[in-house]
């Protein structure tokens, strides 16, 4: 049984997309799960009424599993990350605070990413053994999806931080993807341990003695393949600059290739989209901010109702699997390895 | 009229692939151009005989435009870059020396990339105004190809070096792609000038006052699109770590997507390959090492004869357009802007 707080005011298509996503999620999820819609009560109620009397007319049964939590303020997409501290009554801050108070099991937002990161850090706090949180994104591959982290929380990372990311990324792969003893690669520009920049070279050495199932350096080509020459990959670790560039690059490749193909193969749009389903980010919903004490799922600002539904499902899965406690225990084991 | 020196001993499929590529190139190129096959004379002669009496039986007419230049030593793929200094009689060193001596107009190799970079630096030297050379690669996009540099010569770059790369990348876009006043983007994790790591933020400021047609920061998604929200892109500047990861990632995306599609759409291999022609790296041949005084084209170790042919064509184009002198003049203008 999980209670997921949803930022009803966050994202380019709020409040419709998150609230419709909540209705879709409740229809799919076990009846024990519930959703807390956080935001301006009047706006949420009006949107709910509109959706339940229109496109979601069949969803009235889900209404009882929806709670509205008032939050009068809204953090705009253009606000600075620290705005979350200045607006404790914003949907972002209130939604996260519910979890800190033990009244919720996870938080999902498509709002201002910087503010969500800052708020998660301030309100939930960091696990012992972490110096920065990381965004963990799933990359579709020719094999199974790979967890790539950090995909944008930090522009520069130390070698020790890359090791932290490897530890928590492995737990994510275990708990949410069902991988056993996840295989970890360090993104670099050559397989040999001496290839890469100074941080990567140091991280390679630290990871080799980390007790993790470390495969060594991997290259850009290994991500779409889903494996290196040394075997399948579950987790790829990199700094947030490289990870963010790659993520945005990959997101744009599917529509680009679709456009090129539609011409060359004279595909209709529907067939092309079907073929590219595995490359569609809406399927993956959102990316957890790992390392904070709790569940905080970051969704794309342009998230559709379906993307929000998948993000909520991911929050439920994270809460139900106990991923957060698991991360805490794993980091403590990591501290012992170091000691 | 260009004389191109070709490393006949370099690459996974040498000597056949480079020599067959030379025969293909001569068949396509204007009769004024010639190729210098650099390597072990006996090996080259035997390979030429085999090819001309077999698959390339129609190529006997090209024989007169091929010169064999003896180079008894070979640099292995596993050799360190500095080996090129210890093996002055290697095909790599001899081929580059021809150009330094004014006896050749360009050099092409699919051999050891590190050795080619080191050799180009030692033997050809750097242009005034450059502190490091950069590898310039063409990325296919939904619009026109984009020049991405550095795609692997340097793991860390200073802000000033990123500006140097922008200058020489623009000349490449003008002379080899025919772009007018090329539009330059700086790869970062957000469009705003304050987004990115310390080097990128500084480079943004330097580029804004460089006199170049600088569009500002661009994101990973803008590369496959071939444009940012501010317009079409011709050149994208980044450090060699990010550039190399992206390049290898992109190279692997085409086969991966092809594999996914072949299943989903039940495409036969030939149709899929045809559709993905624009994403095929063999079409683009090789990537010039820009910033050195001369033409040095780096080809993939796995280059086929067709890829080598295209690399040779690129060397001819670079030589004929006077790109090297153009780069020298442009860098001198850049020094004046700074002064």
Boltz contact constraints between the chains, C-beta under 6 A:
constraints:
  - contact:
      token1: [A, 142]
      token2: [B, 256]
      max_distance: 6.0
  - contact:
      token1: [A, 142]
      token2: [B, 259]
      max_distance: 6.0
  - contact:
      token1: [A, 155]
      token2: [B, 197]
      max_distance: 6.0
  - contact:
      token1: [A, 156]
      token2: [B, 197]
      max_distance: 6.0
  - contact:
      token1: [A, 189]
      token2: [B, 241]
      max_distance: 6.0
  - contact:
      token1: [A, 189]
      token2: [B, 244]
      max_distance: 6.0
  - contact:
      token1: [A, 197]
      token2: [B, 155]
      max_distance: 6.0
  - contact:
      token1: [A, 197]
      token2: [B, 156]
      max_distance: 6.0
  - contact:
      token1: [A, 197]
      token2: [B, 241]
      max_distance: 6.0
  - contact:
      token1: [A, 219]
      token2: [B, 248]
      max_distance: 6.0
  - contact:
      token1: [A, 220]
      token2: [B, 245]
      max_distance: 6.0
  - contact:
      token1: [A, 220]
      token2: [B, 248]
      max_distance: 6.0
  - contact:
      token1: [A, 220]
      token2: [B, 249]
      max_distance: 6.0
  - contact:
      token1: [A, 221]
      token2: [B, 248]
      max_distance: 6.0
  - contact:
      token1: [A, 221]
      token2: [B, 251]
      max_distance: 6.0
  - contact:
      token1: [A, 221]
      token2: [B, 252]
      max_distance: 6.0
  - contact:
      token1: [A, 223]
      token2: [B, 249]
      max_distance: 6.0
  - contact:
      token1: [A, 224]
      token2: [B, 252]
      max_distance: 6.0
  - contact:
      token1: [A, 224]
      token2: [B, 253]
      max_distance: 6.0
  - contact:
      token1: [A, 224]
      token2: [B, 256]
      max_distance: 6.0
  - contact:
      token1: [A, 225]
      token2: [B, 252]
      max_distance: 6.0
  - contact:
      token1: [A, 241]
      token2: [B, 189]
      max_distance: 6.0
  - contact:
      token1: [A, 241]
      token2: [B, 197]
      max_distance: 6.0
  - contact:
      token1: [A, 242]
      token2: [B, 242]
      max_distance: 6.0
  - contact:
      token1: [A, 242]
      token2: [B, 245]
      max_distance: 6.0
  - contact:
      token1: [A, 244]
      token2: [B, 189]
      max_distance: 6.0
  - contact:
      token1: [A, 245]
      token2: [B, 220]
      max_distance: 6.0
  - contact:
      token1: [A, 245]
      token2: [B, 242]
      max_distance: 6.0
  - contact:
      token1: [A, 248]
      token2: [B, 219]
      max_distance: 6.0
  - contact:
      token1: [A, 248]
      token2: [B, 220]
      max_distance: 6.0
  - contact:
      token1: [A, 248]
      token2: [B, 221]
      max_distance: 6.0
  - contact:
      token1: [A, 249]
      token2: [B, 220]
      max_distance: 6.0
  - contact:
      token1: [A, 249]
      token2: [B, 223]
      max_distance: 6.0
  - contact:
      token1: [A, 251]
      token2: [B, 221]
      max_distance: 6.0
  - contact:
      token1: [A, 252]
      token2: [B, 221]
      max_distance: 6.0
  - contact:
      token1: [A, 252]
      token2: [B, 224]
      max_distance: 6.0
  - contact:
      token1: [A, 252]
      token2: [B, 225]
      max_distance: 6.0
  - contact:
      token1: [A, 253]
      token2: [B, 224]
      max_distance: 6.0
  - contact:
      token1: [A, 253]
      token2: [B, 253]
      max_distance: 6.0
  - contact:
      token1: [A, 256]
      token2: [B, 142]
      max_distance: 6.0
  - contact:
      token1: [A, 256]
      token2: [B, 224]
      max_distance: 6.0
  - contact:
      token1: [A, 257]
      token2: [B, 257]
      max_distance: 6.0
  - contact:
      token1: [A, 259]
      token2: [B, 142]
      max_distance: 6.0
  - contact:
      token1: [A, 260]
      token2: [B, 278]
      max_distance: 6.0
  - contact:
      token1: [A, 261]
      token2: [B, 275]
      max_distance: 6.0
  - contact:
      token1: [A, 264]
      token2: [B, 275]
      max_distance: 6.0
  - contact:
      token1: [A, 265]
      token2: [B, 275]
      max_distance: 6.0
  - contact:
      token1: [A, 275]
      token2: [B, 261]
      max_distance: 6.0
  - contact:
      token1: [A, 275]
      token2: [B, 264]
      max_distance: 6.0
  - contact:
      token1: [A, 275]
      token2: [B, 265]
      max_distance: 6.0
  - contact:
      token1: [A, 278]
      token2: [B, 260]
      max_distance: 6.0
